């Protein structure tokens, strides 16, 4: 019987794009749409308009503090890392130049901005030294800063390369400071896991096949991503972010917890075990890289 999974994401993760081209999609129908902000993702989950979201895994820590189910869990990691470039307007070329700057963000207390807030804190630049302006997801931030709004923002592929081509400065990358910084995860409500188990398990099987294809036959994946309209530079970044496993990386999530603590944000009093749920899949715990039938 066909299974349906309703997803929200900012942009399709590369592993999902490759999965669409593979035969034998395990009988799952993925109904996806782009969202404009992490708040939209949260509302989609709370209102049951979405079954799952692909998002920055840090969001789970803040979402579980809000009014709502407070039971969101990461059930898979779909990127090894999300390449994040800090870009700035003319005259903004270093972290020190972000004093008195307006930084464009998706949300001020969750998501990728937490990594930047931690970087700034380590450079002795406290939150009182800059302003955060909420404009939405990566596309919205790209469009805003290229149009001249704000002084700096974090962007991922392909929008980081597009912004630099448009004349913005490359200030730094999150990966330069935090090599273990993890990519986006698949997030669901714990209360919905049993209902979603068949569809989630089926899609994860497809994603695992795609992950192995990207790892073992990169030229084929490169062609798929190129045909999806991504530039060569963006494709290279996407393939470089192919996860070694769909299992959420412990070191990466513990880094997110530490970044939240360094930034002085609530939600850091948690653990990997509280954020991650492996119960949706029969995981081969010896190899740690395959999803087996439940």
C-alpha positions, 0 to 999 in steps of 0.5 A: 500500500502506498504511503504518503509523507508531507514534508516542509523544507527550505530547499530539497536536501541533495540526498532527496533530489538523488532519491527521486531519480532512483527506481524502487522508491519503496512505495512512499509518496513524498508531498513536499513544499518550500517553507519561508521560515523555521517558524512556519515549520514549527507551526506546520508540525504543531497544526499537523499540516506537515508530518515532518520537516527538514531543518537545522537540528538546533531548532529542536532545542528551542522548539521544545521550549515553546508552547506546544507538544515539546516532544520534537525529535531528530530521526535522521541526518540528511547532510554531513554538514550544511556549508554556511558562509557569512557574507557581508556588504562592502566594508564588512570583511571580518567578524570585528566588522559586525560590531554595530551591524544588522545581521539578517536571520531566520530566527534570533534564538534558533537555527544556524544563527546560534553558530554565528552567535557562538562565533561572535561570543568567542570573539568577545562580541556580545549580543548588545553589539549587533542587531538581529533582523528576522527576514526568513529562510535562506532564499529570503535572506539572500534576496534581502541582503543582495537588495541592500538590506542589512549588513551581513547574513549566513547563507548556504549553497547555492545562495552563498555563491550567488551572493558573492557573485553579486558583489558581497564579501565572504567574511568566514564560514562556520565550517572553518571554525567548527569542522564538526558542525552538522547538517540538517536533520529530519524532525518529527513529533514523538507523538506522531512516530507510530503513525508515521513509521511506515512512510518514514521507514520507506523514505529513509530506505530511499534516502539510504540508497541515494546516499550510497549512490552519491558516495559510490557513483558521484558522477551520476549524482553530479549529473542529477544535481546539475540537471536540477539547476545547481551550479558546478560550485554548488554541486561540489559543495552538496556532494562534499556534504554527503553524510557518511550515515543517516544516523544523527552524528553525536559529535555534531549534536553535542557541538550544537548543544555547546554552541547554544551554551556559549551563546547564552541561550536557553535549551542547552540543558539537554543531551543527544539522547533527549534530542535524537530518537532511533526508534523509527528504524531498524538500525544496523548498529554495527555498521551504523549506515543502513536502514533495515525493514522494521 
